[in-house]
Amino acid sequence: MKTLGTPPSPPRRRRRSRRLEAEAEPPSLALTRVTTVRASDPFSSAEAAAHWLDEATEAEDTTDVLVAEGLDLLNRALHAYAVAAADARIPILTAERAVAVRLGYGEGEALAASRFEAADEIDVRAGISRRRRREEDLRPQERLAAVLGGRERADVCETLLLRARADLDAGRGREAALQLRVGLEALLAELRDAISDPDHSEDMTTLSERRAEAGEAANLALGGELPAARGEQVRELLEICERVLRRRRILRE
């Protein structure tokens, strides 16, 4: 991991503020460049590495898997750092938020410094149409404006279920089960009559009937890792909760 274009560190002692000119440019932002390396599976030769890169970038599914693998490693490292530093502000990263995503190969110190022998830049949003991309970009902004303007409020269950999803995607099954338990209860309380829709009513009934499963999974999580069957229940219940939230958001628009 390396930070590029880092602005100078502020002085230790706080100085008095200084007046800026009206046309003053804001300082440039630092850019963090991260390289994840599959050091446990080296290539036998440069030719083998080049052949791998050609095949990996030719198939979109393979590229997606490799990008997800790198992001998973990065987010696990960030989570470990957040726990060690007791800092809850460290965000979860996604490929779409990156300035650039590259897939390549190299050797030793050069590769650790992100200097590849050869690399391809990956367009992680290539499969999204321009219209859909614009809709996806605008929808969170519209919701944000509504929440900040006081026209809408963010429900507690949304925050709790987002945390459950982040934990589940990162392989933290115990944490996901514990978050789901309170997130599901909050959803049942907050969204019971949120919209008039048969599918909404059906999903809410299902969640109400299966809420005991969430409680049992959370209790097991307190004692250790979840059995596979319980982990699948957590995943299913979380997906239903997310469907309820997604439907509510769509039908409100």
ChimeraX attribute file (.defattr): number of C-alpha atoms within 10 A of each C-alpha:
attribute: neighborCount
match mode: 1-to-1
recipient: residues
	/A:1	12
	/A:2	13
	/A:3	10
	/A:4	11
	/A:5	11
	/A:6	12
	/A:7	10
	/A:8	6
	/A:9	6
	/A:10	8
	/A:11	7
	/A:12	6
	/A:13	6
	/A:14	7
	/A:15	8
	/A:16	6
	/A:17	6
	/A:18	6
	/A:19	6
	/A:20	8
	/A:21	7
	/A:22	6
	/A:23	6
	/A:24	7
	/A:25	8
	/A:26	6
	/A:27	7
	/A:28	9
	/A:29	10
	/A:30	11
	/A:31	13
	/A:32	13
	/A:33	15
	/A:34	16
	/A:35	18
	/A:36	17
	/A:37	16
	/A:38	11
	/A:39	9
	/A:40	6
	/A:41	7
	/A:42	12
	/A:43	15
	/A:44	8
	/A:45	9
	/A:46	13
	/A:47	10
	/A:48	12
	/A:49	18
	/A:50	17
	/A:51	11
	/A:52	15
	/A:53	18
	/A:54	14
	/A:55	13
	/A:56	19
	/A:57	19
	/A:58	11
	/A:59	10
	/A:60	15
	/A:61	10
	/A:62	13
	/A:63	19
	/A:64	15
	/A:65	12
	/A:66	15
	/A:67	18
	/A:68	14
	/A:69	13
	/A:70	17
	/A:71	20
	/A:72	19
	/A:73	14
	/A:74	18
	/A:75	18
	/A:76	15
	/A:77	11
	/A:78	16
	/A:79	19
	/A:80	12
	/A:81	14
	/A:82	15
	/A:83	11
	/A:84	9
	/A:85	9
	/A:86	10
	/A:87	10
	/A:88	10
	/A:89	7
	/A:90	13
	/A:91	10
	/A:92	14
	/A:93	13
	/A:94	12
	/A:95	17
	/A:96	11
	/A:97	9
	/A:98	12
	/A:99	9
	/A:100	12
	/A:101	17
	/A:102	16
	/A:103	19
	/A:104	21
	/A:105	22
	/A:106	18
	/A:107	15
	/A:108	9
	/A:109	9
	/A:110	11
	/A:111	16
	/A:112	16
	/A:113	14
	/A:114	20
	/A:115	16
	/A:116	16
	/A:117	14
	/A:118	13
	/A:119	16
	/A:120	15
	/A:121	11
	/A:122	17
	/A:123	13
	/A:124	18
	/A:125	11
	/A:126	10
	/A:127	9
	/A:128	11
	/A:129	10
	/A:130	11
	/A:131	9
	/A:132	10
	/A:133	13
	/A:134	11
	/A:135	11
	/A:136	12
	/A:137	11
	/A:138	12
	/A:139	14
	/A:140	11
	/A:141	11
	/A:142	11
	/A:143	17
	/A:144	15
	/A:145	13
	/A:146	14
	/A:147	13
	/A:148	11
	/A:149	10
	/A:150	9
	/A:151	9
	/A:152	12
	/A:153	12
	/A:154	12
	/A:155	13
	/A:156	13
	/A:157	23
	/A:158	17
	/A:159	12
	/A:160	20
	/A:161	25
	/A:162	17
	/A:163	17
	/A:164	27
	/A:165	22
	/A:166	15
	/A:167	19
	/A:168	21
	/A:169	13
	/A:170	17
	/A:171	13
	/A:172	15
	/A:173	27
	/A:174	24
	/A:175	19
	/A:176	28
	/A:177	33
	/A:178	23
	/A:179	24
	/A:180	30
	/A:181	25
	/A:182	19
	/A:183	24
	/A:184	26
	/A:185	16
	/A:186	18
	/A:187	22
	/A:188	18
	/A:189	11
	/A:190	13
	/A:191	16
	/A:192	14
	/A:193	12
	/A:194	13
	/A:195	15
	/A:196	11
	/A:197	12
	/A:198	9
	/A:199	12
	/A:200	20
	/A:201	16
	/A:202	12
	/A:203	16
	/A:204	21
	/A:205	14
	/A:206	13
	/A:207	21
	/A:208	13
	/A:209	10
	/A:210	14
	/A:211	17
	/A:212	12
	/A:213	17
	/A:214	25
	/A:215	18
	/A:216	14
	/A:217	25
	/A:218	24
	/A:219	16
	/A:220	17
	/A:221	20
	/A:222	13
	/A:223	9
	/A:224	10
	/A:225	15
	/A:226	19
	/A:227	12
	/A:228	10
	/A:229	10
	/A:230	20
	/A:231	18
	/A:232	13
	/A:233	16
	/A:234	25
	/A:235	20
	/A:236	12
	/A:237	22
	/A:238	26
	/A:239	14
	/A:240	16
	/A:241	22
	/A:242	17
	/A:243	15
	/A:244	21
	/A:245	19
	/A:246	11
	/A:247	14
	/A:248	17
	/A:249	13
	/A:250	9
	/A:251	10
	/A:252	8
	/A:253	8
